[in-house]
Amino acid sequence: MHAGHSETALMLALAPECVHMERAVANFPPEFPCPTLSKGRPAAAWASYDFGPSGVIGDPTPATREQGEGLLDSLAASWAQAIIEIHRMAWVERREPTWGKQHWHGFVQSLPPSFAAESREP
């Protein structure tokens, strides 16, 4: 969560001069009172200071640079694998452009005026 363990570890690896571990405090906010937006811990997009004066959600105190480097390595490997898999996918070649269409009913109901005028020309 915000400024918790993982984010702090990543920042220690990327920009340690921006991290002040002497100020690090843990903060585990109470359950969010709106079940629709949360399942126990805050999952909704609120300002982190809404959950406590420090703005922290989680525990940054055990974070280390080495953990951050490990996270970066893992992220890099995962993204590299995803790019390889996407590159190897069998892509469908379309005979007509899909611009101006919606997947659920065909053509978009309202086109920009310039496009609509151009499409009427012989």
C-alpha positions in Angstrom: 0.0 0.0 0.0 1.0 3.6 -0.1 4.5 4.2 1.4 4.4 0.7 2.9 7.0 -2.0 2.6 7.2 -2.6 -1.1 7.0 1.1 -2.2 9.7 2.0 0.4 11.9 -0.8 -0.7 11.6 0.2 -4.4 12.4 3.8 -3.5 15.5 2.7 -1.5 16.7 0.9 -4.6 15.8 3.7 -7.1 16.3 7.0 -5.2 17.7 6.3 -1.7 18.4 10.0 -1.2 14.6 10.6 -1.2 13.9 8.1 1.6 14.1 9.2 5.2 13.9 5.9 7.1 14.2 7.7 10.4 10.7 9.1 9.8 9.2 5.7 8.8 6.2 4.7 10.8 3.7 1.8 10.3 0.1 2.6 9.9 -2.6 0.0 9.5 -5.9 1.8 9.1 -9.2 0.3 10.4 -11.5 -1.5 8.0 -12.9 0.8 5.4 -16.6 1.5 6.2 -17.8 0.9 2.6 -18.0 -2.8 1.7 -18.7 -2.0 -1.9 -15.3 -0.2 -2.3 -13.2 -2.4 0.0 -12.7 -5.8 1.3 -11.2 -5.1 4.7 -8.3 -2.7 3.9 -8.6 0.5 1.8 -8.9 -0.4 -1.9 -10.6 2.7 -3.1 -8.9 5.8 -4.6 -8.7 8.1 -1.6 -5.9 10.4 -0.5 -3.6 8.3 1.7 -3.7 10.9 4.5 -7.4 10.1 4.9 -6.3 6.9 6.6 -3.9 8.5 9.1 -1.7 11.6 9.7 1.5 10.0 8.2 -0.1 9.1 4.8 1.4 5.6 5.2 -0.7 2.5 4.6 1.3 -0.5 5.7 4.7 -0.9 7.4 7.8 0.6 5.7 10.1 0.1 8.6 11.6 -3.3 7.6 12.2 -2.3 3.9 15.7 -2.5 2.5 17.5 -1.5 -0.7 18.2 -5.2 -1.4 14.5 -6.0 -1.2 13.8 -3.2 -3.6 16.4 -4.4 -6.1 14.8 -7.9 -5.9 11.4 -6.4 -6.6 12.8 -4.5 -9.6 14.5 -7.6 -10.9 11.2 -9.5 -10.6 9.2 -6.7 -12.2 11.7 -6.5 -15.1 11.6 -10.3 -15.7 7.8 -10.3 -15.6 7.5 -7.4 -18.0 10.1 -9.0 -20.4 8.1 -12.3 -20.3 4.9 -10.5 -21.0 6.4 -8.6 -24.0 7.7 -11.9 -25.4 4.3 -13.6 -25.0 2.5 -10.7 -26.6 5.0 -10.7 -29.5 4.4 -14.4 -30.1 0.6 -14.1 -30.1 -1.3 -14.9 -33.3 -2.6 -11.5 -34.2 -5.8 -11.3 -36.3 -5.5 -9.4 -39.5 -8.6 -7.4 -40.2 -9.7 -6.7 -43.8 -11.4 -3.4 -42.8 -10.4 -0.8 -40.3 -12.1 -0.8 -36.9 -11.7 2.9 -36.4 -15.1 4.4 -35.7 -16.7 1.1 -34.6 -17.8 -0.2 -31.3 -17.5 -3.9 -30.5 -21.1 -4.3 -29.3 -23.1 -2.9 -32.2 -21.0 -1.9 -35.1 -20.6 1.7 -36.1 -20.4 4.6 -33.6 -23.6 6.5 -33.6 -22.0 10.0 -33.8 -18.9 10.7 -35.8 -16.9 13.9 -35.8 -18.4 16.4 -38.3 -15.3 16.4 -40.4 -15.3 12.6 -40.7 -19.0 12.5 -41.5 -18.7 15.1 -44.2 -15.7 13.3 -45.8 -17.5 10.0 -45.8 -20.4 11.5 -47.9 -18.1 12.7 -50.7 -18.0 10.5 -53.8 
